[in-house]
Amino acid sequence: QVDFVEYGGGLVQPGGSLTLSCEASGFDFNKRIMGWYRQAPGKERELVADIGTAGGTRYDDSVKGRFTISRDNDKNMVYLQMNSIKSEDTAVYYCNAVIRTWRDWGQGTQVTVSS
């Protein structure tokens, strides 16, 4: 059974930092490109960063230079370091494989940016 547990979100001031973590299980994690997604109120879920099996990364323009994605293949973990956070980063953040055959998602972790 595919499962994702995201945590590390919270209330943060503009300009602040957060580190999100995701525990993944139930699939061949080491062979998958992993991504962090977010869904803001009233918007569709979008991919903001992904990381390949060898560590290559890609970022959406909206987070480039501010967010850093990383992974630990020994622990089946994915991380998202968020710096210089902006109000538009407010969303529920999820992790998942970028290419997948399942519809499962975790519960996500809420990031709220407010002064």
N, C-alpha and C positions, 0 to 999 in steps of 0.2 A: 504493500500500500504506500503510495506516494504521500509524503507529508512535508510540510514546511512550517517552521516556527520562527516567526520574526519578532524581534524585540529591540529595545533601545530608543524608541521614539519618546516624544514628550513635548513639553512646552518650552520654546526657546525664543530668545529675543533676536530681532534682526541683527545680522552680523555674527551671531553665535555659531557654535559647532555642536554636532551630534555624531555618534557612531552607531549605525544600525548593524545588527547581526542577524543571520539567518541560519538555522539548523535544517538541513535537508536530509531526507531519508527515503528509502524505498525504490531507488532507481540507481543507475550507473553514473553517479555524480561525476566521477573523474573523467568521463567521456563526453560530458555535456558543456556547451557554452551556457554560462549562468548569467542571469540578468536581475537587475533591480528595476521594478516597475513602480509607478505611483498613480493614484487616482484621486484627483481633486474633486471637491463637491460639484456635481453637475457636469462633470467631464468624464470622458472615457479613460480607461487605464492606458498608460503610455510607458514605453520602455525608456529609461533614462540612462542606463549604463549596463554594459555587459563585459564579461571576461571569458576568454577562451581557456581551453584546457592547459595551454602552456603559459597563460598569464597575459596574453595580449588583450588590450582594453579598448573600448569604444564608448563615447559619451554623446548624449544629445547636446546640441549647442546651448541649451538653456542651463546646463550644469557644468559644462566644460570649464576646467580651470578651478572649479570650486569643490567638486565631488571626486572621490577616489574609490574605485571598487577594487576589492582584493578577495582572494579565496585561499582556503586551507584544505587541500585535497585529502590530507590525512584525517581531518575531523569533519569532512563534509559540511564546511561552513563557508558562507559568503558574507562579506562585510561591505558597508558603504560609509566612508568617512565623508561627512558633510561639513564644509567650512563656508564662511561668508554667507550664511543662510539668509534667504530673502523671503518676504511675505508670500511670494508666489510658489514657494516650495511647500506650503501647507498642503498636506495630502495624506492618504494612507499609503504606506510603502509596503510592497510585496516583493518576494524573490521567487523565481521560477526558472526552469530551463527555457532557453530561448526557442529551441526546437523540441517539441514534446508531442507525445501521443495521448496525453491525459488532460483532463479538464480541471484537475484539483488545484486549488490555491490554498495558501494558509490564511490565517485571520488578519494578517497584516499588522503593521505598527503605525500608530497615528503620530504624525509630526505636525505640530501647530506652531506657527511663527507669529508672535505677537509681542508688542512692547507693553 
